[in-house]
Amino acid sequence: MKKLLFLVLAFTATMANAQVDQIFKHSGEKVAGKVIKLEEYTVVFKYDGEDAENTIGKYAIEKIVYGKSGRVEEVTEKIVVTTEEDWEKVVILEDKGYIAGLKKGEEVRGKTGLVNFQTGNTGDKKAEKKLKMAAAALGCPFILLTSDKTTVGANSNAIGGSQAIKKGVSYKY
């Protein structure tokens, strides 16, 4: 009788656990809970046994395994940045919600020279490249953009050129 009771309890526990969704993060962490909804850049979920809704950025998530159906949904591929040469892989994000689940790195900055003969668009692209290179040098595949300024004419220098300055905070898995 005790064996039968044990088997019934074990089966019930297994079935209850099978209803839990598993969120696998690129960092190796696994989150057990219930996925409420998938948005364009975020996933809203509840931890197993809790009622509060939580949000995690899709960039932090590798895949979701749904407990009810067993279906596996690939969310994002891991971006690997090891050296400054990988700067083109770095993604610039403009919303704090997108970095949820990532680890904060250092502040990074990219700017063009004070005296240059660039058009506004060319200077902006150069500043963006320098910003991405700074993050790549730290091994961070993401930047949360915090400032994007372009000064033109008398505000930038005596010659009247333009200067682009971009600042952000780097993030990794």
N, C-alpha and C positions, 0 to 999 in steps of 0.2 A: 504494500500500500504506500509506503514511504517513497519507493522508487517511482511509482506512478505519479504521485504528487510532485516529486522533484522534476520529472519530465514535463508535466503540464506547466509548472512554473517556468522552467527553462524555455519551453516553446513560446509561452506568453511574453517573456522578456525579449526573446529574439524577434518576435513579430513587432513588438512595440519599438524596438531599436531600428528595425527595418523601415519604419515610417519617417525616420530622421534624415534630412538632407545633409550631405557632406560637402563643404566648400573647401577646396584644396587651393592654398595660396602658393605663389611662386617661391615664397620664403621657406616652404616645407611645412608650415603650420596647417593644421586641419581644424576646421570649425564645424561643429555639429549644431544643427538648428533646422529652421523651416524657412525656405526662401519664399518671401512674400511677393516680390515683383522684381523683374529685370528692367532697368531703365537704360537709356542710351550709354551712359558712362558709369553707372553705379548699380549695385545689387542691394535691395532692401531685404533684411532677414531678421528672424528672432532666434536667439540662442535657445537651445533645447531646455525646456522647463521654465522659460521666462516669457513675459508678455511685451516687454519693451522692444520697439523696432530699432534696428541698427542699420547703418549704411556702410558699405565698403566699396571702394573704387574698383572697377573692372580690371584696371591695369595690375592690381595686386593679385588677381585670381587666375589660376591656371584652368580649373574645371570645376563643375558642380555635378555631383552624383545625387540624383533624386531618389529618396527613400522608398516612395510608393511604387514607382515603376522600374527603378534601377537604371533609368536612362542617364547617359553621361553627356553633359553639354560642355564642350570646349569653349572657354571664354576668351582668353588672350594667350598669345605666345609670349614666352619670356624673352625680354630684350637683354642681351648680354653686351655689356660695355666694359672693356678691360683697360683700354689705353685711350689717349687723346685722339688717335687715328679713327676711333669708332664714333666720332662726334656726330656723324650723319644719322646714327641710330637714335640719338637723344630726342625725346619727345617733350615739347613745351606745352604745359597745361596752364589754363587760365582760370580754373575754378577750384576752390579748396576741396570740394566734394570728391574730385577725381583722385586726390592723393590719399584718401582714407584707406588705411591698411598698409601704407608705405612708411619707410623709416626716413626721418628727416636727416639731411646731411648739412653741408655748409652753404653759406650764401655765395652766389656766383655773380659775376658781372662781365658784360661785354660792351665795348664801346669803340667807336671810331676815333681817329686822331682829332685833336682840336683844330688843326689846320689840315684840310684835305680838299680835294677837288672832286668830290663825289656828288652824284645826284642824291636826293633824299632816299629813293628806293635802294640804290646801291649801298649807301651807308647803313641803312636799316638791315640789309642782308649780311653785311660784314659784321655788324654788332651782334646779330643773331648767331652767326657762325662762331664768334669768339665766346659767346655765352655758352653754347653747346660744347665747345672745346674745353671750357673750364669745368663743366659738369662731367664730361667724359674722362678728364684727367683724374677726377675723384672716384671714378667707377660708378657714377650715378646715371641711370638711363632716363631720369625725369627731372624736369625743372618746373616749379610753380612760379610763373611770372609775377613779380611784385611791382615792377616799374618799367615803363617803356616810354622814353622821352626822346624827342628830336628837337634840337635847337637850330634855328635858321637865322642867318643875317647877323645883325648887330648883337643879338643875344648870345651867339655862339663864339665869335671871335672878331677881331678887328678887320680881317680880310673879307668876311661876309660869307664864309662857307657854312656847311651844316655839320652837326655832330649828333650821332645816334648813341644813346646810352640805354642799355637793358640790364635789369637786375632781377634776380630770382633766388629761390632756395632749391638746392638739389635734393633729390629723393632717390632711395633705392629700395629693393625688396627686403 
